[in-house]
């Protein structure tokens, strides 16, 4: 390990409009064996910048407080070892440390995550038997235990493009809270039906399953496969399944909610007394939406290919891509 390393740390506060304002400041720090990124930040505070703000608590990967972006990737600073950072950082280049980009800036590396507390209060708590001696099978407990390991570090939220890029905080609950919703919906003794809220209030339809949240989870939770996709399946079953609930599926289809995948069922399950003109309008809207979706898919594919080529070129020439 090198004796010294240069850290380029964001320093700043929100301006009068609440927008982040600041600059990247370089600090040269002596390294000791076994240090993690948080150790380096503490040394900077102790030796060079006592006013550097950084949130932390346990330094053991359990509280989720020290979330930041290190070399462009959302990580827990207390669980990110310097030997790994030095391996990925190009020679003679500084290590970049920035606050999470999906949340409003408070100061330096500290962000305002109060949105998470407001969202948490919107979720109906567990509603089970009044008797405290609940019993269920071990495999049912094992399924929920994965979700209970969430430390609410918000790294998954920080990497979610629906929130980070599109700022849809009022319409979308984000991966952390889909994990919580899954832990409640899949509880064997819970009787509350949260599927309508998951569909409408929490906007699970906005998630297009990129798996970026799963990739950054320090607890190793399979957010996409074990939480989001099962919740999506429950929404589809309740609202759009033409076999289990043909009338409700037909009503949702004719209102233009879904794409043309169920269009063959609309004529067969048209509700009695419904206006055929409305059905034609819905079918026309479905076709238009399908056309838009195809066009958006082409544009997204082009952007993805371009980003991948740029990533490969940059990685080849300079090492891992960094923000």
KEKOLSE-682256 format. One record per atom (N, C-alpha, C): residue in three letters; x negated, y, z. Coordinates in steps of 0.1 Angstrom, whole numbers, plus 5000, padded with zeros to 4 digits. Layout:
% KEKOLSE-682256
ALAXYZ...
//
This chain:
% KEKOLSE-682256
UNK499249885000UNK500050005000UNK499150125000UNK499550234992UNK498850354991UNK498850425005UNK497750505008UNK497650575021UNK498650685021UNK498950755010UNK499850865010UNK500850854998UNK501950915000UNK502950914990UNK503651054989UNK504051094977UNK504751224976UNK506251194975UNK506951254984UNK508451254984UNK508951384979UNK509851374969UNK510551494964UNK511951494969UNK512251574979UNK513551564987UNK514351694983UNK515651664982UNK516551774980UNK516751854993UNK516651994991UNK516852085002UNK517852184998UNK518952195005UNK519952295001UNK521252285009UNK522152385006UNK523452385012UNK524552425001UNK525752415005UNK526852464995UNK526752614994UNK527052664982UNK527152814980UNK528552854984UNK528852984981UNK530153044986UNK531352964980UNK531152904968UNK532252834962UNK532352684966UNK531352644975UNK531352504979UNK530552414970UNK529952464960UNK529152384951UNK527752374957UNK527052254955UNK525752234960UNK524752324954UNK523952384962UNK522852474957UNK521552454965UNK520552424958UNK519252404965UNK518152374955UNK517152304959UNK515952274951UNK515252144956UNK514452084948UNK513751964952UNK512352014957UNK512051964969UNK510752014976UNK509851884978UNK508551904974UNK507651794976UNK506951794989UNK506851674995UNK506151655008UNK505151535006UNK503951555010UNK502951445009UNK502851385023UNK503151255024UNK503251185037UNK502351065037UNK501651055049UNK500850935051UNK501750815054UNK501450705048UNK502250585050UNK501550485060UNK502350415068UNK501950315077UNK502550185071UNK501950075075UNK502449945071UNK503849915076UNK504649865067UNK506049825071UNK507049935071UNK506750055067UNK507650165067UNK508750155057UNK509950205061UNK511050215052UNK511250365049UNK512150395039UNK512350535035UNK512750625046UNK513550575055UNK514050655067UNK512850695076UNK511850605077UNK510650635085UNK509950755079UNK509850755065UNK509150865059UNK509950995061UNK511250995060UNK512051115062UNK511851165076UNK511751075086UNK511551115100UNK510151175101UNK509151125094UNK507851175095UNK507751315089UNK508551335078UNK508551475072UNK509251565082UNK510251525089UNK510951605099UNK509951645111UNK509151545115UNK508251565126UNK507051645123UNK506551635110UNK505251705107UNK505351825098UNK506451825090UNK506451935080UNK507752015079UNK508851955081UNK510152025079UNK511151985090UNK510952045102UNK511852005113UNK513352045111UNK513652125101UNK514952165098UNK515652075087UNK514951975082UNK515451885072UNK516651805079UNK517751815072UNK518951745078UNK519151605072UNK519351505080UNK519451365076UNK520351295086UNK521351225081UNK522251155090UNK521751005092UNK521650965105UNK521250825107UNK521750795121UNK521750665124UNK522150625138UNK521350495142UNK521650375136UNK521150255142UNK519850215137UNK519450255124UNK518250215118UNK518150065117UNK519249995115UNK519249855114UNK520249805103UNK520749885095UNK521649845084UNK522949805089UNK523449865100UNK524749825106UNK525749945107UNK525250065107UNK526150175109UNK526550245096UNK525750225086UNK526050295073UNK525850445072UNK525150495082UNK524950645082UNK523950705073UNK522850635070UNK521750695063UNK521850665048UNK523050675042UNK523150655028UNK522550775020UNK521850745009UNK521350845001UNK520950784987UNK520450864978UNK520050814965UNK518550824965UNK517950704964UNK516450694963UNK516050654950UNK515350734943UNK514950704929UNK516150684920UNK517250754923UNK518450754915UNK519350644918UNK519150554928UNK519950444931UNK520550464945UNK521850444947UNK522450454961UNK521950344970UNK521350384981UNK520750284990UNK520950335005UNK520750235014UNK520550275028UNK519050295030UNK518750415035UNK517350445036UNK516650355047UNK517350315057UNK516750225067UNK516450085063UNK517050045051UNK516949915046UNK516049905033UNK515550025029UNK514750035017UNK513350045020UNK512549935018UNK511149935022UNK510250005012UNK509250075017UNK508450155009UNK507550074999UNK507249955003UNK506449874993UNK507349844980UNK508649824982UNK509449804970UNK509649934962UNK509750044970UNK509850174963UNK508550204955UNK507450184961UNK506150214954UNK506050124941UNK506550004942UNK506449914930UNK507249964918UNK508450024921UNK509350074911UNK509050214906UNK508250294914UNK507950434911UNK506750434902UNK506850504890UNK505750514881UNK504550584888UNK503350544884UNK502150594890UNK502050754889UNK501650814900UNK501450964900UNK502851034899UNK503950964901UNK505251024901UNK505751024916UNK506551134920UNK507051134934UNK508251044935UNK508551004948UNK509750934951UNK510851034953UNK511951014945UNK513051114946UNK514051074957UNK514451164965UNK515451134975UNK516551254975UNK517751214972UNK518851304971UNK520051264979UNK520951354982UNK522151314989UNK523151234980UNK524151174985UNK525151104977UNK525851214968UNK526051184956UNK526551284946UNK528051284945UNK528751184951UNK530151174950UNK530851254961UNK530151304971UNK530751374982UNK530251514982UNK531051604988UNK530651744990UNK529351754999UNK528451844995UNK527251865003UNK527451935016UNK526851885026UNK526951965039UNK525552035041UNK524451965040UNK523152025040UNK522151915038UNK521151945029UNK520051865026UNK520551725022UNK520351615030UNK520651485027UNK522051445033UNK522751535039UNK523951505046UNK525151545037UNK526151455036UNK527351485028UNK528551475037UNK529651535032UNK530951535039UNK531751425035UNK531951325043UNK532651205039UNK534051205046UNK534551315050UNK535851325057UNK537051265048UNK536851265035UNK537851205026UNK538151065030UNK537050995034UNK537250855037UNK538150835049UNK538050925059UNK538850905071UNK540350935067UNK540551035059UNK541951065055UNK542550955047UNK541750885038UNK542250775030UNK542550655039UNK541650635049UNK541850525058UNK543150535066UNK543650655069UNK544850675077UNK546050645068UNK545950645055UNK547050625046UNK547450475045UNK546550385049UNK546750245048UNK547550195059UNK548650125056UNK549450055067UNK548649955074UNK548549955087UNK547849865095UNK548449725094UNK547749625100UNK548249485100UNK549549475107UNK550449395101UNK551849375107UNK552049225108UNK551749175120UNK551849035122UNK552648995134UNK552648875138UNK553448835150UNK553048905163UNK554048935171UNK553849005183UNK552948925193UNK553048795193UNK552248715202UNK550748725199UNK549948745209UNK548448775206UNK547748645202UNK548248525204UNK547548405202UNK547748355187UNK547248435178UNK547348405164UNK546448285160UNK546948195152UNK546148085148UNK546348065133UNK545248035126UNK545248005112UNK543947925109UNK543947875097UNK542847785093UNK541547855092UNK540447775094UNK539047835093UNK538747895079UNK539247825069UNK538947875055UNK539648015053UNK540748035059UNK541448165058UNK540648265066UNK540048235077UNK539248325084UNK537948355077UNK537448255070UNK536148275063UNK536448375051UNK537548365045UNK537848455034UNK537948605038UNK538448625050UNK538548765055UNK537248815061UNK536448725065UNK535148765072UNK534248845063UNK534248805050UNK533448885041UNK533749035041UNK535049065041UNK535549195041UNK535249275054UNK535249195065UNK534949255078UNK533449295079UNK532649255070UNK531149295071UNK530949425065UNK531949495060UNK531749635054UNK531349725065UNK530249805063UNK529749895073UNK530150045069UNK530950055059UNK531450195055UNK530350285052UNK529350245045UNK528250325041UNK528650425029UNK529650385022UNK530250465011UNK529250464999UNK528350374998UNK527450354986UNK528350314974UNK529350224977UNK530150174966UNK530950294960UNK531450374969UNK532250494965UNK531350594957UNK530050604961UNK529150694955UNK528850654941UNK528850524938UNK528550474925UNK529750454916UNK530950474921UNK532150454914UNK532450574904UNK532450544891UNK532650654882UNK533950724883UNK535050654887UNK536350724889UNK536250834899UNK535450824909UNK535350924919UNK534151014917UNK533050954913UNK531751034911UNK531851124899UNK532351074888UNK532451154876UNK533751224874UNK534851164878UNK536151224875UNK536851284887UNK536251264899UNK536751334911UNK538251304914UNK538651184912UNK540051144914UNK540351094928UNK540051184938UNK540151144952UNK541651134956UNK542451204950UNK543851204954UNK544651084948UNK544151034937UNK544850924930UNK544250784931UNK543050784937UNK542250654937UNK541650634950UNK541850514956UNK541350484969UNK539850444969UNK539350394958UNK537950364958UNK537650224963UNK536450164960UNK536150024963UNK536149994978UNK535650094986UNK535650065001UNK537050035006UNK538050105002UNK539350085007UNK540149985000UNK539749944988UNK540349814982UNK539849694990UNK538649704996UNK538149595004UNK539049585017UNK539349705023UNK540149705035UNK541549655031UNK542149705020UNK543449655016UNK543449505013UNK542349455007UNK542349305005UNK542249235018UNK541549285028UNK541449215041UNK542849205048UNK543749305045UNK545049305051UNK546049225042UNK545949235029UNK546849165021UNK546649015021UNK545348975023UNK545048835023UNK545048775037UNK545448855047UNK545548795060UNK546748695061UNK546548575066UNK547548475065UNK548848505073UNK548648595083UNK549848625092UNK550448765090UNK549848845081UNK550348975078UNK551548965070UNK552649045073UNK553849045066UNK554149175058UNK553249275059UNK553449395052UNK553149385037UNK554049445029UNK553849445015UNK553249575010UNK551949585007UNK551349705003UNK551149714988UNK551649614980UNK551349614966UNK551949744959UNK553149794962UNK553549914956UNK552550034958UNK552050044970UNK551150154973UNK549750124966UNK549350004965UNK548149974958UNK548250014943UNK549349994938UNK549650024924UNK549750174921UNK550550244929UNK550950384927UNK550050474935UNK550050464948UNK549350564956UNK547850544956UNK547350424955UNK545950404956UNK545350374942UNK546150374932UNK545650374918UNK544750264914UNK544950144917UNK544050034914UNK543850024899UNK544850064891UNK544750054877UNK543650134871UNK543150234878UNK542050314873UNK540650244872UNK540550134881UNK539350064881UNK539249974869UNK538149984861UNK537949904849UNK536849794851UNK536649764864UNK535849644868UNK534449654861UNK533649754864UNK532349764859UNK531349694869UNK531749664881UNK530949594891UNK529849684896UNK529849804894UNK528749894899UNK528849904914UNK530049894920UNK530249894934UNK529649774941UNK529849654935UNK529349534940UNK527849534940UNK527249584930UNK525749584928UNK525049664939UNK525649764945UNK524949844955UNK525349814969UNK526249724971UNK526749694985UNK525649624993UNK525149695004UNK524149635012UNK524549515020UNK525849495022UNK526349385030UNK526649265021UNK526449275008UNK526549164998UNK528049124996UNK528949214998UNK530349184996UNK530649184981UNK531349074976UNK531749064962UNK533049154960UNK532849284960UNK533949374960UNK534849354948UNK534249344936UNK534949324924UNK535749194923UNK534949084925UNK535548954923UNK536548914934UNK536248944947UNK536948894958UNK538048994963UNK537949114960UNK538849214965UNK539649284954UNK538949354945UNK539749434935UNK540449344925UNK539849244919UNK540549154909UNK541749084916UNK541649024928UNK542848964934UNK543949064936UNK543649184940UNK544649294942UNK545249324928UNK544449334918UNK545049364905UNK546049254901UNK545649124904UNK546449014900UNK547849024908UNK547849064920UNK549049074927UNK549949184921UNK549349294917UNK550149404911UNK550749354898UNK549949284890UNK550549224877UNK551649124880UNK551449034890UNK552448934893UNK553749004897UNK553649104905UNK554849164910UNK555549254900UNK554849324891UNK555449424883UNK555549384868UNK554649294863UNK554549274849UNK554649134844UNK554949034854UNK555048894850UNK556348864844UNK556548834831UNK557848814825UNK558448674829UNK557648594835UNK558148464839UNK558748464853UNK557948524862UNK558448524876UNK559548634878UNK559448744871UNK560448854873UNK560648924859UNK561448854851UNK561648914837UNK562349044837UNK563349074846UNK564049204845UNK563049314849UNK562349304860UNK561449404864UNK560349424854UNK559849314848UNK558749334838UNK559349404826UNK560549374822UNK561149444810UNK561349594813UNK561749624825UNK561949764829UNK560649844829UNK559649784834UNK558349844834UNK557749864820UNK558049764812UNK557449764798UNK558149874790UNK559449884791UNK560249984783UNK560050124788UNK559450144800UNK559150274805UNK557750314800UNK557150234793UNK555850264787UNK554650254797UNK554850174808UNK553750174818UNK552650084813UNK552849974806UNK551849884802UNK551549884787UNK550549824783UNK550249814769UNK551049714762UNK550849694749UNK551649614741UNK551449464743UNK550749424753UNK550549284755UNK551749204758UNK552749264764UNK554049194767UNK555149234757UNK554849304747UNK555849354738UNK556749244732UNK556349124729UNK557249014725UNK558348984734UNK558249024747UNK559248994757UNK560349104758UNK560049224752UNK560949334755UNK562349314749UNK562449264737UNK563749244731UNK564549134738UNK563849024742UNK564548914748UNK565048954762UNK564249034770UNK564649064783UNK565149214785UNK565749264774UNK566249404775UNK567349404785UNK567349494795UNK568349504805UNK569749534799UNK570749474805UNK572149504800UNK572449644801UNK573049704790UNK573449844790UNK572349944788UNK571149894785UNK570049994783UNK570150044769UNK569550164767UNK569650234754UNK568650174744UNK569050124733UNK568050064723UNK567150174718UNK567650304718UNK566750414714UNK565550424723UNK565850414736UNK564750424746UNK563750314744UNK564250194740UNK563350084738UNK562450104726UNK563050164715UNK562150194704UNK561150304707UNK561550404715UNK560550504720UNK559450444728UNK559850344737UNK558850274745UNK557850194736UNK558450124726UNK557550044717UNK556650134710UNK557150254705UNK556250344698UNK555150394707UNK555550434719UNK554550474729UNK553450374732UNK553950244732UNK552950134735UNK551950124723UNK552450134711UNK551650124699UNK550650244699UNK551050364703UNK550150474703UNK549150464714UNK549550414725UNK548650394736UNK547550284733UNK548050184726UNK547150074722UNK546050134712UNK546550214703UNK545550284693UNK544550364701UNK545050444710UNK544150524718UNK543150444726UNK543650334732UNK542750244739UNK541650184731UNK542050144718UNK541050094709UNK539950194706UNK540450324703UNK539550424700UNK538550454712UNK539150464724UNK538350484736UNK537350374738UNK537750254735UNK536850144736UNK535650154727UNK535850194715UNK534850214705UNK533850324710UNK534450434715UNK533550544720UNK532750504732UNK533350424741UNK532650384753UNK531550284749UNK531850194739UNK530850104735UNK529650174729UNK529950274721UNK528850354715UNK527950414726UNK528650474736UNK527950544747UNK527050434755UNK527650324757UNK526950214764UNK525750174757UNK525850144744UNK524750104736UNK523650204736UNK524050334735UNK523050444735UNK522350444749UNK523150434759UNK522550444773UNK521550324775UNK521950204770UNK521050084772UNK519750104764UNK519850164752UNK518650184744UNK517750284751UNK518350394756UNK517650494763UNK516950434776UNK517750354783UNK517150284795UNK515950204792UNK516150114781UNK515050024778UNK513750104774UNK513950214766UNK512850294761UNK512150354773UNK512950414782UNK512450484794UNK511750394803UNK512350274805UNK511650174814UNK510350124808UNK510350114795UNK509050064788UNK508050164789UNK508350294787UNK507350404787UNK506950454801UNK507950464810UNK507650534822UNK508050454835UNK508650334833UNK509050264845UNK510550274846UNK511150234858UNK512550234860UNK513150374859UNK514350374853UNK515050504851UNK515350564865UNK515150694866UNK515350764879UNK516150894876UNK516950934886UNK517751054885UNK516951174887
//
